[in-house]
Amino acid sequence: MMQTLGGTRAPIRMWTDPDTVEPGALTQLRNCAELPWTHGVAVMPDVHQGYGATVGSVIAMRDAVSPGAVGVDIGCGMSAVRTDLVAADLPDSLARVRSQVERDVPVGRAGHRDGPDLARIGLAAGQGWDTFWDGFENLHQLSDASWTTADKLRAKAHEQLGSLGSGNHFLELCLDGDDRVWLMLHSGSRGIGNILANLHIERAKELPHNAELPDRDLAVFLSGTPQMDAYRADLYWAQDYARRNRQVMMELFKQALSRALGRTVGFDPEVSCHHNYVSEETYDDVDLIVTRKGAISTADGRRGIIPGSMGTGSFIVSGLANPDSYCSASHGAGRRMSRSRARKQFSVADLQAQTEGVECRKDAGVIDEIPGAYKDLDTVMAQQTDLVQVDHRLRTILCVKG
């Protein structure tokens, strides 16, 4: 339930015990609340230190936005689809399914050689693809990417559309409480989103009104300026790229599953949500620019996805639209230790033990994603019962990492 962190200019409302949050994250939260444009900050139970702003925070600003508070993976989020399969329809070993998924969906640094074949996967007609790619030509900051060219960036964006990436991104096969099979994936705007975010963050730091900030990574653009207009245009394009990336990947995932099982599979409508993004919303009769960095929207009772880590399962939820949290909830379990610390603390044997029963990589390359590096998901969910209601608890049986 909600607690408050006092002593700041703007209110900080927290859905976790402040005493359990690391000092660096608390400093970042206070820095955000002290910005003159900040209307309020909502802190999710998966909060942990990030760059500039914490992961697991919602920052509502008046007439300003901080690109650092959005993060560099613009539009990162989740998608999930329930199938008409049950556990008994799956083979005893899921190794073949994982191999098929890893062949059909580029993971890690890989991409499609000439971009995905949208017609083949049924996404070419009526999806606005031509208009979307025309928008690439209007991106504002690409001229500052002195190490490359716009043509190369566009080619790379084509190649990476429908690809997973690495880090905490994943594709999973899960079972719900009725043993129904679900597909789930987590990814964002890939390389093009990262480049756009970093270019705008550096541009914001150059502006004179940001000179005296407590943390220059929180530099903002102000409404009514060409810099703000440029950022919002590039941001919304990148958010659309992220959504389309997950859409293409999900179609590839569906087809890989059908191919591996040698049968036709039926699918329910998709649940999809961003958790690193900007939205324009109104609270307390004030028009605000809301950034969610590691948080999902719960407005209008919309459905969302709150994942755990490799082997710990996930939740499909419906939002309760709590205005105190700016209609937000956590985006996952949240890390409890850095990647470097996880690599030092855990071994391959630990990874094997903690992912027992899950078909997945169990090698040194993914130790930093071990379940023990993340917070307990059940505890995180218990702290936000006034933010979401649980529709399904999912158990992971297959996980693909980059």
C-alpha positions in Angstrom: 0.0 0.0 0.0 1.0 3.6 -0.4 3.6 5.4 1.7 5.1 8.8 1.3 8.7 10.0 1.2 8.8 13.5 2.8 11.1 16.5 2.6 10.8 17.2 -1.1 9.2 20.0 -3.2 6.9 17.7 -5.1 5.2 14.7 -3.4 6.8 11.2 -3.7 4.2 8.4 -3.2 5.7 4.9 -2.8 4.3 1.4 -3.1 7.2 -0.1 -1.2 8.9 0.4 2.2 11.4 3.3 1.7 13.7 1.6 4.2 14.2 -1.3 1.7 15.2 1.0 -1.2 18.9 1.4 -1.8 20.3 4.9 -1.0 21.3 5.7 -4.6 17.7 5.1 -5.8 16.3 7.3 -3.0 18.7 10.1 -4.0 17.5 9.8 -7.6 13.8 10.0 -6.5 14.5 13.1 -4.4 16.4 14.7 -7.3 13.4 14.1 -9.6 11.0 15.5 -7.0 13.1 18.7 -6.6 12.9 19.6 -10.3 10.8 22.8 -10.7 8.6 21.2 -13.4 7.8 18.1 -11.4 4.1 17.7 -10.3 4.7 14.4 -8.5 6.5 11.1 -8.4 5.0 7.6 -8.0 7.3 4.8 -7.0 6.5 1.2 -7.9 7.4 -1.8 -5.7 10.0 -3.0 -8.2 12.0 0.3 -7.9 15.8 0.2 -8.2 18.6 2.6 -9.2 19.0 3.5 -12.9 20.6 6.2 -14.9 19.3 9.6 -13.9 15.9 8.3 -12.8 15.2 5.1 -11.1 13.7 2.1 -12.9 10.2 1.6 -11.5 9.2 5.3 -11.2 6.5 7.5 -12.7 7.3 11.2 -13.0 4.5 13.7 -13.9 5.8 17.0 -15.1 4.2 20.3 -16.1 5.3 21.7 -19.5 8.5 19.6 -19.5 9.9 16.1 -20.1 13.2 14.5 -19.2 14.4 12.1 -21.9 16.6 10.5 -19.2 13.5 9.7 -17.1 12.1 7.7 -20.0 15.3 5.6 -20.5 17.2 4.6 -23.5 15.0 1.7 -24.6 12.1 3.8 -25.7 8.8 1.9 -25.8 10.2 -1.2 -24.2 7.3 -3.4 -23.1 5.5 -6.7 -23.1 3.1 -8.8 -25.2 1.3 -12.0 -24.4 -1.2 -14.2 -26.2 -3.2 -17.2 -24.8 -3.3 -20.2 -27.2 -5.9 -23.0 -27.5 -3.3 -25.5 -26.3 -3.1 -27.1 -22.9 0.0 -28.5 -21.3 -0.9 -32.1 -22.4 -0.6 -30.9 -26.1 3.1 -30.2 -25.6 5.9 -32.7 -26.0 7.7 -34.0 -22.9 10.8 -32.1 -24.1 10.5 -28.5 -25.3 14.1 -28.5 -26.7 12.8 -28.7 -30.3 10.3 -25.8 -29.7 13.1 -23.7 -28.3 15.4 -24.5 -31.2 12.6 -23.6 -33.7 12.0 -20.2 -31.9 15.7 -19.4 -31.9 15.9 -20.1 -35.6 12.8 -18.1 -36.5 13.2 -15.1 -34.2 16.6 -13.3 -34.3 18.0 -12.9 -30.7 20.9 -11.1 -29.2 22.7 -8.9 -31.8 21.1 -10.8 -34.7 18.5 -9.3 -37.1 16.7 -10.2 -40.3 19.0 -10.0 -43.4 16.7 -7.7 -45.4 14.0 -7.1 -42.7 11.1 -9.4 -41.9 8.9 -10.7 -44.6 5.7 -8.9 -43.5 3.5 -10.4 -46.2 4.5 -13.9 -45.3 3.5 -13.5 -41.6 0.3 -11.7 -42.5 1.1 -8.1 -41.4 1.6 -6.3 -44.7 -2.0 -5.2 -45.5 -3.8 -2.4 -43.6 -1.1 -1.9 -40.9 0.2 1.5 -42.0 3.7 0.3 -42.7 4.4 2.8 -45.5 3.4 5.7 -43.4 5.4 4.4 -40.5 8.6 4.1 -42.5 8.0 7.5 -44.1 8.2 8.9 -40.6 11.8 7.7 -40.4 12.7 10.4 -42.9 11.4 13.1 -40.5 13.4 12.0 -37.4 15.2 15.1 -36.1 18.4 14.0 -34.4 19.9 11.5 -36.8 22.2 14.2 -38.3 24.0 14.2 -34.9 24.9 10.6 -35.2 28.3 11.5 -36.8 29.6 7.9 -36.6 27.1 6.6 -39.2 24.5 7.7 -41.8 20.7 7.9 -41.9 20.7 5.3 -44.7 22.7 2.8 -42.5 20.5 3.5 -39.5 17.3 2.9 -41.6 18.7 -0.3 -42.9 19.6 -1.5 -39.4 16.1 -0.5 -38.1 14.6 -2.7 -40.9 16.9 -5.6 -40.1 16.1 -5.4 -36.3 12.4 -5.1 -36.7 11.0 -8.3 -35.2 14.1 -9.2 -33.2 14.6 -9.7 -29.5 17.9 -8.1 -28.4 19.7 -9.2 -25.3 19.8 -8.4 -21.5 16.4 -8.8 -19.8 14.5 -9.3 -23.1 13.0 -12.7 -23.6 10.4 -15.0 -25.3 8.6 -17.4 -23.1 6.1 -20.3 -23.2 4.0 -20.3 -20.0 1.1 -22.1 -18.4 -1.8 -20.5 -16.5 -3.7 -22.0 -13.6 -5.9 -24.0 -16.0 -2.8 -25.4 -17.8 -3.5 -23.2 -20.9 -0.4 -22.4 -22.9 0.6 -18.7 -23.3 3.2 -17.0 -25.5 4.9 -14.0 -23.9 7.7 -11.7 -25.0 9.6 -8.6 -23.8 11.5 -6.2 -26.1 11.6 -2.6 -27.2 12.8 -0.2 -29.9 16.2 -1.9 -30.4 19.2 0.1 -31.7 17.3 2.9 -33.3 15.4 3.8 -30.1 18.7 3.7 -28.1 20.4 6.0 -30.5 17.5 8.5 -30.6 17.3 8.5 -26.8 21.0 9.1 -26.2 21.1 11.9 -28.8 18.2 13.7 -27.2 19.6 13.2 -23.7 22.9 14.8 -24.7 21.1 17.7 -26.5 19.0 18.4 -23.4 22.2 18.6 -21.3 23.4 21.5 -23.5 20.4 23.7 -22.8 21.1 26.6 -20.3 18.0 26.0 -18.1 19.5 22.6 -17.2 22.9 24.0 -16.0 22.2 23.9 -12.3 20.3 20.6 -12.0 21.3 18.1 -9.2 21.8 15.5 -11.9 22.4 16.4 -15.5 21.0 13.1 -16.6 17.6 14.6 -15.6 17.9 17.4 -18.1 14.6 18.4 -19.6 13.0 19.9 -22.7 10.4 22.6 -22.2 7.1 22.9 -23.9 6.8 25.4 -26.7 10.4 24.9 -27.8 11.7 23.4 -31.0 13.8 20.9 -28.9 10.7 19.6 -27.2 8.8 19.3 -30.4 11.7 17.4 -32.0 12.0 15.0 -29.0 8.3 14.2 -28.8 8.2 13.5 -32.6 11.2 11.2 -32.4 9.9 9.6 -29.2 6.5 8.8 -30.5 8.0 7.3 -33.6 10.3 5.1 -31.5 7.4 4.0 -29.3 5.5 2.9 -32.4 8.6 1.1 -33.6 8.8 -0.8 -30.3 5.1 -1.8 -30.6 5.6 -3.0 -34.2 8.7 -4.8 -33.2 6.8 -6.8 -30.6 3.9 -7.3 -33.1 6.2 -8.8 -35.7 8.1 -10.9 -33.2 4.8 -12.4 -31.8 3.7 -13.5 -35.3 7.1 -15.1 -35.8 6.8 -16.8 -32.4 3.3 -18.1 -33.2 4.4 -19.6 -36.4 7.5 -21.1 -34.8 5.4 -22.9 -32.2 3.0 -24.2 -34.9 5.9 -25.4 -37.0 7.6 -27.1 -34.0 4.4 -28.9 -33.0 3.4 -29.8 -36.5 -0.2 -28.5 -36.0 -2.4 -25.5 -36.3 -2.6 -23.4 -33.1 -5.4 -21.0 -32.2 -4.7 -17.7 -30.5 -6.7 -15.2 -28.4 -6.4 -11.4 -28.8 -3.0 -10.1 -27.8 -2.3 -8.3 -24.5 0.4 -5.6 -25.0 1.8 -2.7 -23.0 4.7 -0.3 -23.0 6.6 0.2 -19.8 9.3 2.8 -20.8 7.4 5.6 -22.4 5.7 9.0 -22.3 2.0 9.9 -22.3 0.0 13.1 -22.0 -2.5 12.8 -19.2 -4.6 14.9 -16.8 -4.5 14.7 -13.0 -5.8 17.1 -10.4 -7.2 19.1 -13.3 -3.7 19.7 -14.5 -2.4 18.6 -18.0 0.8 16.7 -17.4 3.5 14.9 -19.3 3.9 11.5 -17.6 7.0 9.4 -18.0 6.9 5.8 -17.0 10.4 4.2 -16.7 9.7 0.6 -15.7 5.9 1.0 -15.1 2.8 0.1 -16.9 -0.4 2.1 -17.3 -3.6 0.9 -15.5 -5.9 3.6 -16.9 -9.4 2.5 -17.9 -8.9 -1.0 -16.4 -6.6 -1.9 -19.2 -4.8 -5.2 -19.1 -1.1 -5.4 -18.5 1.7 -7.8 -18.0 4.0 -8.0 -14.9 6.8 -10.5 -15.5 9.3 -12.0 -13.1 12.6 -13.5 -14.2 13.8 -16.7 -15.8 11.8 -19.5 -14.1 9.7 -17.4 -11.7 6.6 -16.8 -13.9 4.5 -13.7 -14.6 1.1 -12.1 -14.0 -1.6 -11.0 -16.4 -3.4 -8.1 -14.7 -6.2 -5.6 -15.1 -5.6 -2.1 -14.0 -7.4 -0.4 -11.1 -6.7 3.2 -12.4 -5.5 4.4 -9.0 -4.9 8.2 -9.5 -2.4 8.3 -6.6 0.0 6.3 -8.7 -0.8 8.3 -11.9 -2.7 5.1 -13.0 0.4 3.0 -13.0 1.8 -0.3 -11.6 5.1 -2.1 -11.7 6.6 -3.4 -14.9 8.1 -6.6 -13.3 9.9 -7.9 -10.3 12.8 -5.4 -10.6 16.4 -6.2 -10.0 17.8 -6.5 -6.5 21.4 -6.5 -7.6 23.5 -5.2 -10.5 24.5 -7.5 -13.4 28.1 -7.4 -12.3 27.3 -8.4 -8.8 25.1 -11.2 -10.1 27.9 -12.6 -12.2 30.3 -12.5 -9.2 27.8 -14.0 -6.7 26.2 -16.8 -8.8 27.6 -19.8 -10.7 26.3 -21.9 -13.6 25.3 -24.5 -11.0 23.2 -21.9 -9.3 21.5 -20.9 -12.6 20.8 -24.6 -13.3 19.2 -25.1 -9.9 17.1 -21.9 -10.1 15.8 -22.7 -13.5 15.1 -26.3 -12.9 12.1 -27.5 -15.0 12.5 -24.6 -17.5 13.7 -25.2 -21.0 16.3 -22.4 -21.4 19.9 -21.4 -21.6 21.8 -22.5 -18.5 25.3 -21.1 -19.3 27.6 -18.4 -18.1 26.3 -15.9 -20.7 23.0 -15.4 -18.9 24.0 -15.7 -15.2 23.2 -12.0 -14.8 19.6 -12.8 -15.5 19.4 -15.6 -12.9 16.2 -15.4 -10.8 18.2 -14.7 -7.6 19.3 -11.3 -9.1 15.7 -10.2 -9.0 13.2 -9.2 -6.3 10.6 -11.7 -5.1 7.7 -11.3 -7.6 5.0 -12.4 -5.1 6.2 -9.7 -2.6 6.1 -7.1 -5.4 2.5 -8.1 -6.3 1.4 -8.0 -2.7 2.6 -4.4 -2.4 0.3 -3.2 -5.3 -3.1 -4.8 -4.6 -4.6 -1.3 -4.9 -3.1 -0.8 -8.3 -4.0 -4.0 -10.2 -6.0 -7.1 -9.9 -4.6 -10.5 -11.0 -6.3 -12.2 -13.9 -3.8 -15.0 -14.4 -0.7 -16.3 -12.7 1.6 -17.8 -15.4 4.3 -20.4 -14.8 7.4 -20.4 -17.2 8.2 -23.6 -18.9 10.4 -22.3 -21.8 12.5 -19.1 -21.9 14.6 -17.8 -24.9 17.3 -15.2 -24.1 19.6 -13.3 -26.4 
